[in-house]
Amino acid sequence: MEPNRTRRTLCAPRAPRTRRPRGALLAVAAAGALLLTACSAGGSADRSDAAEKRGGLPAPAPAPGEHHSGSAAPTPGDSHLSTFALDVDTASYTYARRTLADGRVPDPSTVRPEEFVNSFRQDYRRPDGNGFSVTVDGARTTRPDWSLVRVGLATRGADPDGRRPPAALTFVIDVSGSMDEPGRLDLAKRSLDTMTDRLRDDDSVALVTFSTRARTVLPMTRLGGHRGEIHDAVDGLRALSSTNLGAGVETGYDTAVEGLREGATNRVVLISDALANTGETRPDAILRRIDSARREHGITLFGVGVGSDYGDALMERLADKGDGHTAYVSDTDEAREVFCVQLPQNIGLTARDAKAQVAFDPGTVAEFRLVGYDDRAVADDDFRDDRVDGGEVGPGHTVTALYAVRTRPDADGHLATATVRWLDPATRAPHERSGALETGALRDSVRAASPRFQVTAVAAYFADALRAAGTDHGPALPGAPSLARLAGQAATLAGTTEDKDVQALADAIRQADDTVRTGRTDTGESGE
């Protein structure tokens, strides 16, 4: 029998929630968010895997002209297609909130609109089985002929009975001097203690630390019968000196390969401020060192960003190219929700290398722009090339892509077809689903759309405004309201949805409005 241990954990009862400045950073609890992920209106329609085949694979989305009764017209720009890898990151939005709470406007290079949009719950229906449902809807803006079109993808929720493959999780913890910021490493250790108590007996955990050098503190260890040993390793964590992130990632993958478990979810979770200053600091060079382990064994990399000074660009590059994604943690309330409620239910993958392709009808669409996903673009011809990396998505998640679309005057008929393609995590067999939108299904205004569509629009407008702040360029999205008006809309939606996350969005927009008026900008690490 293991000894009794008295620890304060994140999942203990708490006092009523109050808003406070963002300061305490909980690193490993955010790892829970990452573990969760690998974490229809408007005339949508699914196509089953039994749909028409071409060359042994599901047929591509119908050519836009096939659904349009009018005459042919030039395609919008160079192509009527838009293709991108799915992304469930949220780090950019959370880091922006932290920066605004500190009285600064985020550097535009750290603002990724898709991560703002994907930070909020959606109203998409869930599929009955594995894979995705596809929802396509839209609403007209105040700018003539311009609409916002939302493409929503959703996976089935986690098994309510808690059935899932065992997990083999290698935590790579930054113990450099910056982690000695008051409360940060202590909170991280409490989080690891809580994780150890809540994971199953057949799960496994390894622990790697890095500062000037990297070392394996604990090899891959089954939870059953060894929880005390794991707690002791966590209790011994101490902050040291420099940040050799490259050595940490490489040692983490070596440890994960040594402890690889067939039939389990094998993952490396990196917790760091990503301000690498020793050893290899270039993300592509770090990725080359772990490439064989990542590809041969399917070990995915997830990054958890911490710290008021944060290497956003390095962490985002590592996660995107390492078949993973990122989150950023700025307070214990967010971590508690993820770590105590979602983590125990959601460890696993629903889809690997998932990509989306949206085909706009050139007969009705004159121009379109995808909001964000700048670093996730995929060549149109590579949509069905399963050697090309996509995104990894877990159970219970949604992915949203928002488009600004200019329709032709008096356009009527088919507007767009969205198709998602993914590989089964176990068999790597390809699957597809599609959904479509007609011009007649567009709402007359954004305000007339569903509350969740409106939240999506507000989040996108907010990111757009932050990108434009401090520059000579105005907002890129059509019908953009002022920050003050946007904050009011978010506050109204917070009441309608009774969603504390939407209220936090309203608060962040108000802070941005105040900060922009005073001309304060972020002078911290910009990701260059």
Disulfide bonds with the S-S distance in Angstrom:
Cys11-Cys340 2.02
